[in-house]
Amino acid sequence: MDFSPKWIAWEVTRRCNLRCVHCRSSSEAEVKGHDDFSLEEGKRILDDIASYAKPVMVLSGGEPLVREDVFELAQYGTDLGFRMCMATNGVLVTDEVCEKMKASGIRICSLSLDGSTAEIHDDFRSQEGAFDGTLRAAELFKKHGIEFIINSSFTKRNQEDIPNIHKLAKKIGATAWYMFMIVPTGRGEDILGELITAEDYEDILDWHYEMEKDEDTLLVRPTCAPHYYRIVLQKNKEAEADDKLKRRNLKFSTGGSKGCIAGQVICLIDVDENVLPCSYFPMGAGNLKEQSFKEIWEDSKLMNDMRDFKRYKGKCGACEYINVCGGCRARAYAIHGDYMAEEPFCNFVPTKIKKREAAESSS
């Protein structure tokens, strides 16, 4: 498997205009002890990464639009040859912002949409008017010809709204819809009781599989839900699935990638310059003030642990689908305190374990 970095989320600020219940970085208007790095330091980071690889760079936060020089960072990355993108909650998007996005070379944006109504979305985002802000941003992106995707995060409080949000993402003109299954990190630790159960998790992924067979206009993909790729293979074995669906899904599981790709082809650089395996993993593999990105990516123990599937523990370690799923490493760490432990929200029992249990019961 090719473990070269292909996608980096870059937390350019931890400040945010919202205070969402699930925020992985516990962002708010001012976050003490996590100041923004300087523009010159940001350029140094981009130069460092560019000397090694040219992954997609997603300007993230917090809310990246609260940073006044964010478009200077975007322009510098564009000039270096990066595909620059932005993840925003949409509330601060204006005509002027859209013009600056296009001028600085930002290729695509993601918008957050966690409910099909203001009541649901604003509750999730802890801010009245957030829903209207997202819809307004979608309209502005269409007006200015900026491609956008919709990211939707789910817990028990909004899981029944999943089909409605999918329909709304299509209606407002998104290119893609990514269904995020919450990982309890940051403020997400405060809503552990709201995590979707393993049983409901499986049902939701089954729904996604059936929905995707009929989805012609959107790219749809469950995120932080690695066992979807196990479900795809299972269902494609059980029945003759649509060939288009097979091609669309299996390219993720057999084309050099798999369900959990933390530290394998993606990572997060936080505002303090720590390099983490993914946006939801709270442990750093190294710091860019002390090491080059190349050194951290290639040599850190944490990154290399993520890539050693034979060392995974519990059901994940015994699972025949380890190479296409792998279980969520961030969720394993959050629940078990061990990032090599089994995925805590998967109810699949691997064949090896079934056989062992059968042998033990018959002896």
TISEMI-978526 format. One record per residue (C-alpha): residue number from 1; residue in one letter; x, y, z. Coordinates in pm, whole numbers, plus 50000, padded with zeros to 5 digits. Example, Ala and Ser with C-alpha at 12.3 -4.5 7.8 and 13.67 -1.06 7.14 Angstrom:
% TISEMI-978526
<site k="1" r="a" X="51230" Y="49550" Z="50780"/>
<site k="2" r="s" X="51367" Y="49894" Z="50714"/>
% end
This chain:
% TISEMI-978526
<site k="1" r="m" X="50000" Y="50000" Z="50000"/>
<site k="2" r="d" X="50120" Y="50349" Z="49914"/>
<site k="3" r="f" X="50148" Y="50556" Z="50232"/>
<site k="4" r="s" X="50231" Y="50891" Z="50069"/>
<site k="5" r="p" X="50032" Y="51190" Z="50205"/>
<site k="6" r="k" X="49745" Y="51280" Z="49976"/>
<site k="7" r="w" X="49523" Y="51503" Z="50189"/>
<site k="8" r="i" X="49608" Y="51736" Z="50480"/>
<site k="9" r="a" X="49361" Y="51925" Z="50697"/>
<site k="10" r="w" X="49537" Y="52236" Z="50826"/>
<site k="11" r="e" X="49397" Y="52405" Z="51135"/>
<site k="12" r="v" X="49499" Y="52761" Z="51055"/>
<site k="13" r="t" X="49318" Y="52891" Z="51363"/>
<site k="14" r="r" X="49139" Y="52744" Z="51661"/>
<site k="15" r="r" X="48912" Y="53048" Z="51686"/>
<site k="16" r="c" X="48553" Y="53016" Z="51568"/>
<site k="17" r="n" X="48235" Y="53220" Z="51548"/>
<site k="18" r="l" X="48029" Y="52916" Z="51661"/>
<site k="19" r="r" X="48049" Y="52676" Z="51955"/>
<site k="20" r="c" X="47929" Y="52342" Z="51820"/>
<site k="21" r="v" X="47845" Y="52057" Z="52057"/>
<site k="22" r="h" X="48074" Y="51809" Z="51881"/>
<site k="23" r="c" X="48374" Y="52032" Z="51797"/>
<site k="24" r="r" X="48691" Y="51824" Z="51785"/>
<site k="25" r="s" X="48910" Y="52125" Z="51879"/>
<site k="26" r="s" X="48675" Y="52282" Z="52137"/>
<site k="27" r="s" X="48684" Y="52602" Z="51933"/>
<site k="28" r="e" X="48523" Y="52929" Z="52041"/>
<site k="29" r="a" X="48573" Y="53302" Z="51985"/>
<site k="30" r="e" X="48905" Y="53306" Z="52172"/>
<site k="31" r="v" X="49103" Y="52995" Z="52267"/>
<site k="32" r="k" X="49376" Y="53066" Z="52523"/>
<site k="33" r="g" X="49711" Y="52898" Z="52469"/>
<site k="34" r="h" X="49650" Y="52819" Z="52102"/>
<site k="35" r="d" X="49732" Y="53142" Z="51922"/>
<site k="36" r="d" X="49736" Y="53166" Z="51544"/>
<site k="37" r="f" X="50079" Y="53112" Z="51388"/>
<site k="38" r="s" X="50216" Y="53403" Z="51181"/>
<site k="39" r="l" X="50176" Y="53435" Z="50805"/>
<site k="40" r="e" X="50550" Y="53384" Z="50760"/>
<site k="41" r="e" X="50537" Y="53068" Z="50972"/>
<site k="42" r="g" X="50247" Y="52943" Z="50763"/>
<site k="43" r="k" X="50449" Y="52998" Z="50447"/>
<site k="44" r="r" X="50740" Y="52808" Z="50603"/>
<site k="45" r="i" X="50510" Y="52514" Z="50675"/>
<site k="46" r="l" X="50384" Y="52512" Z="50317"/>
<site k="47" r="d" X="50741" Y="52528" Z="50183"/>
<site k="48" r="d" X="50838" Y="52237" Z="50407"/>
<site k="49" r="i" X="50550" Y="52018" Z="50288"/>
<site k="50" r="a" X="50601" Y="52116" Z="49923"/>
<site k="51" r="s" X="50963" Y="51999" Z="49937"/>
<site k="52" r="y" X="50832" Y="51648" Z="50007"/>
<site k="53" r="a" X="50481" Y="51610" Z="49860"/>
<site k="54" r="k" X="50190" Y="51798" Z="49705"/>
<site k="55" r="p" X="49879" Y="51674" Z="49889"/>
<site k="56" r="v" X="49544" Y="51849" Z="49885"/>
<site k="57" r="m" X="49559" Y="52120" Z="50152"/>
<site k="58" r="v" X="49234" Y="52201" Z="50332"/>
<site k="59" r="l" X="49235" Y="52528" Z="50524"/>
<site k="60" r="s" X="49035" Y="52447" Z="50834"/>
<site k="61" r="g" X="48979" Y="52550" Z="51193"/>
<site k="62" r="g" X="48806" Y="52654" Z="51406"/>
<site k="63" r="e" X="48663" Y="52874" Z="51135"/>
<site k="64" r="p" X="48933" Y="52970" Z="50882"/>
<site k="65" r="l" X="48747" Y="53281" Z="50772"/>
<site k="66" r="v" X="48810" Y="53451" Z="51107"/>
<site k="67" r="r" X="49177" Y="53464" Z="51010"/>
<site k="68" r="e" X="49238" Y="53789" Z="50817"/>
<site k="69" r="d" X="49534" Y="53657" Z="50616"/>
<site k="70" r="v" X="49374" Y="53324" Z="50522"/>
<site k="71" r="f" X="49362" Y="53416" Z="50153"/>
<site k="72" r="e" X="49730" Y="53507" Z="50155"/>
<site k="73" r="l" X="49799" Y="53157" Z="50285"/>
<site k="74" r="a" X="49573" Y="53014" Z="50015"/>
<site k="75" r="q" X="49748" Y="53215" Z="49743"/>
<site k="76" r="y" X="50092" Y="53107" Z="49862"/>
<site k="77" r="g" X="49986" Y="52742" Z="49858"/>
<site k="78" r="t" X="49835" Y="52780" Z="49512"/>
<site k="79" r="d" X="50159" Y="52933" Z="49384"/>
<site k="80" r="l" X="50349" Y="52633" Z="49523"/>
<site k="81" r="g" X="50125" Y="52398" Z="49325"/>
<site k="82" r="f" X="49897" Y="52271" Z="49601"/>
<site k="83" r="r" X="49527" Y="52211" Z="49541"/>
<site k="84" r="m" X="49394" Y="52451" Z="49803"/>
<site k="85" r="c" X="49050" Y="52395" Z="49962"/>
<site k="86" r="m" X="48861" Y="52535" Z="50259"/>
<site k="87" r="a" X="48630" Y="52393" Z="50528"/>
<site k="88" r="t" X="48387" Y="52652" Z="50663"/>
<site k="89" r="n" X="48066" Y="52658" Z="50862"/>
<site k="90" r="g" X="47935" Y="52905" Z="50604"/>
<site k="91" r="v" X="47810" Y="53179" Z="50835"/>
<site k="92" r="l" X="48080" Y="53431" Z="50737"/>
<site k="93" r="v" X="48061" Y="53372" Z="50362"/>
<site k="94" r="t" X="47982" Y="53686" Z="50160"/>
<site k="95" r="d" X="48018" Y="53799" Z="49797"/>
<site k="96" r="e" X="48354" Y="53953" Z="49887"/>
<site k="97" r="v" X="48470" Y="53630" Z="50052"/>
<site k="98" r="c" X="48374" Y="53432" Z="49743"/>
<site k="99" r="e" X="48567" Y="53669" Z="49518"/>
<site k="100" r="k" X="48875" Y="53632" Z="49738"/>
<site k="101" r="m" X="48839" Y="53253" Z="49737"/>
<site k="102" r="k" X="48843" Y="53243" Z="49359"/>
<site k="103" r="a" X="49127" Y="53494" Z="49329"/>
<site k="104" r="s" X="49349" Y="53300" Z="49572"/>
<site k="105" r="g" X="49295" Y="52969" Z="49392"/>
<site k="106" r="i" X="49070" Y="52788" Z="49640"/>
<site k="107" r="r" X="48929" Y="52503" Z="49434"/>
<site k="108" r="i" X="48648" Y="52365" Z="49648"/>
<site k="109" r="c" X="48485" Y="52436" Z="49984"/>
<site k="110" r="s" X="48305" Y="52221" Z="50235"/>
<site k="111" r="l" X="48002" Y="52346" Z="50427"/>
<site k="112" r="s" X="47864" Y="52208" Z="50752"/>
<site k="113" r="l" X="47500" Y="52102" Z="50754"/>
<site k="114" r="d" X="47380" Y="51896" Z="51051"/>
<site k="115" r="g" X="47005" Y="51931" Z="51015"/>
<site k="116" r="s" X="46742" Y="51973" Z="50744"/>
<site k="117" r="t" X="46576" Y="52246" Z="50950"/>
<site k="118" r="a" X="46698" Y="52546" Z="51146"/>
<site k="119" r="e" X="46575" Y="52389" Z="51468"/>
<site k="120" r="i" X="46795" Y="52080" Z="51432"/>
<site k="121" r="h" X="47103" Y="52241" Z="51278"/>
<site k="122" r="d" X="47112" Y="52545" Z="51508"/>
<site k="123" r="d" X="47077" Y="52319" Z="51812"/>
<site k="124" r="f" X="47378" Y="52118" Z="51696"/>
<site k="125" r="r" X="47577" Y="52433" Z="51623"/>
<site k="126" r="s" X="47466" Y="52616" Z="51940"/>
<site k="127" r="q" X="47392" Y="52928" Z="51736"/>
<site k="128" r="e" X="47062" Y="53066" Z="51610"/>
<site k="129" r="g" X="47095" Y="53159" Z="51244"/>
<site k="130" r="a" X="47367" Y="52904" Z="51163"/>
<site k="131" r="f" X="47131" Y="52708" Z="50935"/>
<site k="132" r="d" X="47037" Y="53017" Z="50737"/>
<site k="133" r="g" X="47406" Y="53101" Z="50711"/>
<site k="134" r="t" X="47488" Y="52764" Z="50555"/>
<site k="135" r="l" X="47206" Y="52792" Z="50300"/>
<site k="136" r="r" X="47310" Y="53148" Z="50218"/>
<site k="137" r="a" X="47671" Y="53033" Z="50165"/>
<site k="138" r="a" X="47553" Y="52759" Z="49928"/>
<site k="139" r="e" X="47366" Y="53017" Z="49722"/>
<site k="140" r="l" X="47669" Y="53245" Z="49710"/>
<site k="141" r="f" X="47897" Y="52959" Z="49606"/>
<site k="142" r="k" X="47661" Y="52875" Z="49319"/>
<site k="143" r="k" X="47645" Y="53241" Z="49220"/>
<site k="144" r="h" X="48025" Y="53266" Z="49203"/>
<site k="145" r="g" X="48084" Y="52924" Z="49048"/>
<site k="146" r="i" X="48258" Y="52774" Z="49353"/>
<site k="147" r="e" X="48217" Y="52400" Z="49391"/>
<site k="148" r="f" X="48115" Y="52285" Z="49738"/>
<site k="149" r="i" X="48052" Y="51968" Z="49934"/>
<site k="150" r="i" X="47831" Y="51918" Z="50239"/>
<site k="151" r="n" X="47968" Y="51762" Z="50559"/>
<site k="152" r="s" X="47706" Y="51638" Z="50804"/>
<site k="153" r="s" X="47784" Y="51507" Z="51153"/>
<site k="154" r="f" X="47551" Y="51275" Z="51340"/>
<site k="155" r="t" X="47465" Y="51168" Z="51693"/>
<site k="156" r="k" X="47145" Y="51036" Z="51844"/>
<site k="157" r="r" X="47002" Y="51389" Z="51849"/>
<site k="158" r="n" X="46990" Y="51415" Z="51467"/>
<site k="159" r="q" X="47031" Y="51061" Z="51330"/>
<site k="160" r="e" X="46663" Y="51038" Z="51228"/>
<site k="161" r="d" X="46720" Y="51339" Z="51002"/>
<site k="162" r="i" X="46989" Y="51170" Z="50790"/>
<site k="163" r="p" X="46771" Y="51103" Z="50479"/>
<site k="164" r="n" X="46632" Y="51457" Z="50491"/>
<site k="165" r="i" X="46980" Y="51612" Z="50502"/>
<site k="166" r="h" X="47086" Y="51398" Z="50208"/>
<site k="167" r="k" X="46791" Y="51533" Z="50008"/>
<site k="168" r="l" X="46866" Y="51891" Z="50113"/>
<site k="169" r="a" X="47233" Y="51859" Z="50010"/>
<site k="170" r="k" X="47115" Y="51766" Z="49660"/>
<site k="171" r="k" X="46859" Y="52045" Z="49652"/>
<site k="172" r="i" X="47106" Y="52322" Z="49734"/>
<site k="173" r="g" X="47353" Y="52209" Z="49466"/>
<site k="174" r="a" X="47634" Y="52029" Z="49650"/>
<site k="175" r="t" X="47881" Y="51821" Z="49451"/>
<site k="176" r="a" X="47917" Y="51567" Z="49732"/>
<site k="177" r="w" X="47765" Y="51474" Z="50066"/>
<site k="178" r="y" X="47982" Y="51322" Z="50339"/>
<site k="179" r="m" X="47801" Y="51159" Z="50631"/>
<site k="180" r="f" X="48026" Y="51190" Z="50938"/>
<site k="181" r="m" X="47982" Y="50951" Z="51229"/>
<site k="182" r="i" X="48093" Y="51142" Z="51540"/>
<site k="183" r="v" X="48426" Y="51060" Z="51703"/>
<site k="184" r="p" X="48419" Y="51168" Z="52071"/>
<site k="185" r="t" X="48713" Y="51404" Z="52091"/>
<site k="186" r="g" X="48731" Y="51770" Z="52198"/>
<site k="187" r="r" X="48381" Y="51881" Z="52302"/>
<site k="188" r="g" X="48259" Y="51554" Z="52158"/>
<site k="189" r="e" X="48375" Y="51392" Z="52484"/>
<site k="190" r="d" X="48090" Y="51577" Z="52658"/>
<site k="191" r="i" X="47827" Y="51399" Z="52448"/>
<site k="192" r="l" X="47948" Y="51040" Z="52481"/>
<site k="193" r="g" X="47595" Y="50938" Z="52574"/>
<site k="194" r="e" X="47475" Y="51068" Z="52237"/>
<site k="195" r="l" X="47695" Y="50843" Z="52026"/>
<site k="196" r="i" X="47500" Y="50632" Z="51779"/>
<site k="197" r="t" X="47482" Y="50268" Z="51894"/>
<site k="198" r="a" X="47664" Y="49991" Z="51709"/>
<site k="199" r="e" X="47329" Y="49846" Z="51601"/>
<site k="200" r="d" X="47199" Y="50176" Z="51466"/>
<site k="201" r="y" X="47539" Y="50241" Z="51309"/>
<site k="202" r="e" X="47502" Y="49921" Z="51104"/>
<site k="203" r="d" X="47147" Y="50012" Z="51003"/>
<site k="204" r="i" X="47253" Y="50359" Z="50892"/>
<site k="205" r="l" X="47536" Y="50218" Z="50680"/>
<site k="206" r="d" X="47293" Y="49966" Z="50528"/>
<site k="207" r="w" X="47066" Y="50261" Z="50442"/>
<site k="208" r="h" X="47361" Y="50443" Z="50286"/>
<site k="209" r="y" X="47443" Y="50142" Z="50069"/>
<site k="210" r="e" X="47087" Y="50120" Z="49936"/>
<site k="211" r="m" X="47068" Y="50497" Z="49887"/>
<site k="212" r="e" X="47392" Y="50504" Z="49694"/>
<site k="213" r="k" X="47266" Y="50253" Z="49441"/>
<site k="214" r="d" X="47012" Y="50511" Z="49324"/>
<site k="215" r="e" X="47224" Y="50824" Z="49373"/>
<site k="216" r="d" X="47321" Y="50974" Z="49036"/>
<site k="217" r="t" X="47400" Y="51338" Z="49108"/>
<site k="218" r="l" X="47602" Y="51338" Z="49432"/>
<site k="219" r="l" X="47921" Y="51168" Z="49536"/>
<site k="220" r="v" X="47818" Y="51022" Z="49872"/>
<site k="221" r="r" X="48057" Y="50873" Z="50125"/>
<site k="222" r="p" X="48034" Y="50780" Z="50493"/>
<site k="223" r="t" X="48324" Y="50935" Z="50684"/>
<site k="224" r="c" X="48470" Y="50806" Z="51011"/>
<site k="225" r="a" X="48266" Y="50495" Z="50932"/>
<site k="226" r="p" X="48531" Y="50253" Z="50807"/>
<site k="227" r="h" X="48319" Y="49942" Z="50839"/>
<site k="228" r="y" X="48109" Y="50069" Z="50548"/>
<site k="229" r="y" X="48368" Y="49917" Z="50318"/>
<site k="230" r="r" X="48322" Y="49581" Z="50488"/>
<site k="231" r="i" X="47945" Y="49616" Z="50439"/>
<site k="232" r="v" X="47992" Y="49697" Z="50068"/>
<site k="233" r="l" X="48197" Y="49382" Z="50015"/>
<site k="234" r="q" X="47953" Y="49170" Z="50213"/>
<site k="235" r="k" X="47652" Y="49295" Z="50019"/>
<site k="236" r="n" X="47824" Y="49266" Z="49684"/>
<site k="237" r="k" X="47898" Y="48904" Z="49765"/>
<site k="238" r="e" X="47541" Y="48836" Z="49873"/>
<site k="239" r="a" X="47377" Y="48972" Z="49559"/>
<site k="240" r="e" X="47457" Y="49116" Z="49220"/>
<site k="241" r="a" X="47488" Y="49484" Z="49304"/>
<site k="242" r="d" X="47476" Y="49759" Z="49048"/>
<site k="243" r="d" X="47806" Y="49767" Z="48856"/>
<site k="244" r="k" X="47832" Y="50144" Z="48894"/>
<site k="245" r="l" X="47802" Y="50112" Z="49271"/>
<site k="246" r="k" X="48066" Y="49839" Z="49278"/>
<site k="247" r="r" X="48311" Y="50054" Z="49087"/>
<site k="248" r="r" X="48240" Y="50360" Z="49299"/>
<site k="249" r="n" X="48285" Y="50190" Z="49633"/>
<site k="250" r="l" X="48550" Y="49932" Z="49562"/>
<site k="251" r="k" X="48791" Y="50195" Z="49432"/>
<site k="252" r="f" X="48820" Y="50311" Z="49794"/>
<site k="253" r="s" X="48878" Y="49963" Z="49934"/>
<site k="254" r="t" X="49109" Y="49822" Z="49668"/>
<site k="255" r="g" X="49274" Y="50125" Z="49513"/>
<site k="256" r="g" X="49537" Y="50196" Z="49775"/>
<site k="257" r="s" X="49296" Y="50314" Z="50041"/>
<site k="258" r="k" X="49051" Y="50175" Z="50295"/>
<site k="259" r="g" X="48800" Y="50274" Z="50560"/>
<site k="260" r="c" X="49024" Y="50431" Z="50823"/>
<site k="261" r="i" X="49309" Y="50608" Z="50647"/>
<site k="262" r="a" X="49440" Y="50807" Z="50946"/>
<site k="263" r="g" X="49816" Y="50844" Z="50922"/>
<site k="264" r="q" X="49816" Y="50644" Z="50602"/>
<site k="265" r="v" X="49723" Y="50897" Z="50334"/>
<site k="266" r="i" X="49575" Y="51179" Z="50546"/>
<site k="267" r="c" X="49665" Y="51382" Z="50853"/>
<site k="268" r="l" X="49589" Y="51702" Z="51043"/>
<site k="269" r="i" X="49830" Y="51982" Z="51124"/>
<site k="270" r="d" X="49689" Y="52173" Z="51420"/>
<site k="271" r="v" X="49740" Y="52541" Z="51500"/>
<site k="272" r="d" X="50026" Y="52453" Z="51737"/>
<site k="273" r="e" X="50200" Y="52273" Z="51446"/>
<site k="274" r="n" X="50148" Y="51922" Z="51578"/>
<site k="275" r="v" X="50100" Y="51661" Z="51306"/>
<site k="276" r="l" X="49818" Y="51422" Z="51399"/>
<site k="277" r="p" X="49700" Y="51110" Z="51210"/>
<site k="278" r="c" X="49357" Y="51263" Z="51146"/>
<site k="279" r="s" X="49131" Y="51547" Z="51254"/>
<site k="280" r="y" X="48981" Y="51343" Z="51539"/>
<site k="281" r="f" X="49298" Y="51193" Z="51683"/>
<site k="282" r="p" X="49422" Y="51389" Z="51988"/>
<site k="283" r="m" X="49779" Y="51256" Z="51995"/>
<site k="284" r="g" X="50055" Y="51415" Z="51787"/>
<site k="285" r="a" X="50318" Y="51227" Z="51591"/>
<site k="286" r="g" X="50561" Y="51519" Z="51596"/>
<site k="287" r="n" X="50581" Y="51897" Z="51573"/>
<site k="288" r="l" X="50680" Y="52104" Z="51268"/>
<site k="289" r="k" X="50873" Y="52349" Z="51485"/>
<site k="290" r="e" X="51112" Y="52067" Z="51569"/>
<site k="291" r="q" X="51102" Y="51827" Z="51272"/>
<site k="292" r="s" X="51030" Y="51837" Z="50901"/>
<site k="293" r="f" X="50698" Y="51707" Z="50776"/>
<site k="294" r="k" X="50884" Y="51432" Z="50589"/>
<site k="295" r="e" X="51056" Y="51313" Z="50908"/>
<site k="296" r="i" X="50730" Y="51300" Z="51100"/>
<site k="297" r="w" X="50538" Y="51131" Z="50821"/>
<site k="298" r="e" X="50798" Y="50865" Z="50748"/>
<site k="299" r="d" X="50966" Y="50800" Z="51083"/>
<site k="300" r="s" X="50725" Y="50860" Z="51371"/>
<site k="301" r="k" X="50615" Y="50557" Z="51571"/>
<site k="302" r="l" X="50254" Y="50672" Z="51576"/>
<site k="303" r="m" X="50224" Y="50701" Z="51199"/>
<site k="304" r="n" X="50394" Y="50368" Z="51144"/>
<site k="305" r="d" X="50173" Y="50197" Z="51401"/>
<site k="306" r="m" X="49869" Y="50310" Z="51199"/>
<site k="307" r="r" X="50012" Y="50137" Z="50891"/>
<site k="308" r="d" X="50093" Y="49805" Z="51058"/>
<site k="309" r="f" X="49760" Y="49624" Z="51028"/>
<site k="310" r="k" X="49906" Y="49302" Z="51169"/>
<site k="311" r="r" X="49943" Y="49469" Z="51510"/>
<site k="312" r="y" X="49578" Y="49571" Z="51541"/>
<site k="313" r="k" X="49412" Y="49413" Z="51842"/>
<site k="314" r="g" X="49081" Y="49248" Z="51931"/>
<site k="315" r="k" X="48823" Y="49191" Z="51663"/>
<site k="316" r="c" X="49001" Y="49426" Z="51422"/>
<site k="317" r="g" X="49319" Y="49222" Z="51443"/>
<site k="318" r="a" X="49129" Y="48901" Z="51369"/>
<site k="319" r="c" X="48901" Y="49044" Z="51100"/>
<site k="320" r="e" X="48910" Y="48926" Z="50740"/>
<site k="321" r="y" X="48818" Y="49281" Z="50635"/>
<site k="322" r="i" X="49115" Y="49448" Z="50808"/>
<site k="323" r="n" X="49263" Y="49567" Z="50479"/>
<site k="324" r="v" X="48945" Y="49745" Z="50365"/>
<site k="325" r="c" X="48814" Y="49867" Z="50702"/>
<site k="326" r="g" X="49067" Y="49877" Z="50983"/>
<site k="327" r="g" X="48825" Y="50025" Z="51235"/>
<site k="328" r="c" X="48841" Y="50389" Z="51344"/>
<site k="329" r="r" X="49172" Y="50438" Z="51526"/>
<site k="330" r="a" X="49059" Y="50768" Z="51683"/>
<site k="331" r="r" X="48740" Y="50608" Z="51817"/>
<site k="332" r="a" X="48938" Y="50312" Z="51953"/>
<site k="333" r="y" X="49166" Y="50555" Z="52136"/>
<site k="334" r="a" X="48876" Y="50764" Z="52269"/>
<site k="335" r="i" X="48686" Y="50465" Z="52408"/>
<site k="336" r="h" X="48959" Y="50212" Z="52495"/>
<site k="337" r="g" X="49257" Y="50442" Z="52553"/>
<site k="338" r="d" X="49450" Y="50232" Z="52299"/>
<site k="339" r="y" X="49460" Y="50337" Z="51934"/>
<site k="340" r="m" X="49548" Y="49982" Z="51829"/>
<site k="341" r="a" X="49239" Y="49835" Z="51999"/>
<site k="342" r="e" X="48929" Y="49718" Z="51815"/>
<site k="343" r="e" X="48669" Y="49956" Z="51675"/>
<site k="344" r="p" X="48421" Y="49997" Z="51963"/>
<site k="345" r="f" X="48115" Y="50064" Z="51746"/>
<site k="346" r="c" X="48128" Y="49765" Z="51514"/>
<site k="347" r="n" X="47912" Y="49461" Z="51586"/>
<site k="348" r="f" X="48061" Y="49235" Z="51317"/>
<site k="349" r="v" X="48216" Y="48912" Z="51447"/>
<site k="350" r="p" X="48514" Y="48797" Z="51234"/>
<site k="351" r="t" X="48517" Y="48442" Z="51100"/>
<site k="352" r="k" X="48831" Y="48357" Z="51301"/>
<site k="353" r="i" X="48656" Y="48446" Z="51626"/>
<site k="354" r="k" X="48341" Y="48258" Z="51530"/>
<site k="355" r="k" X="48542" Y="47945" Z="51457"/>
<site k="356" r="r" X="48737" Y="47978" Z="51781"/>
<site k="357" r="e" X="48420" Y="48025" Z="51983"/>
<site k="358" r="a" X="48257" Y="47727" Z="51809"/>
<site k="359" r="a" X="48559" Y="47509" Z="51885"/>
<site k="360" r="e" X="48561" Y="47618" Z="52249"/>
<site k="361" r="s" X="48189" Y="47550" Z="52292"/>
<site k="362" r="s" X="48218" Y="47201" Z="52142"/>
<site k="363" r="s" X="48520" Y="47097" Z="52349"/>
% end
